[in-house]
Amino acid sequence: MQDVIVQGVSLLGSLLILAAFIAAQMGKMRTSDLRYVVLNLVGSGILAIVAIIEQQWGFLLLEGTWAVVSAWSIARMQYRA
């Protein structure tokens, strides 16, 4: 049962990142929009937690970095405002 939950959470994180990417590619959202960065932060944060649980260190490096960069971008956006 735990595997099903972990897979569902992983899908949610992936869908959030993909939603932002697809919206940007279709011109519905700019990559500089706060919504875009927040979707990336939440999605990559979820996937980083899953990577820790599953002890997937390469995946943690990827998603953890993605989350940190997204958080940094949000902080910069807030500082500029």
Secondary structure, 3 states (H helix, E strand, C coil): CHHHHHHHHHHHHHHHHHHHHHHHHCCCCCCCCHHHHHHHHHHHHHHHHHHHHHCCHHHHHHHHHHHHHHHHHHHHHHHHC
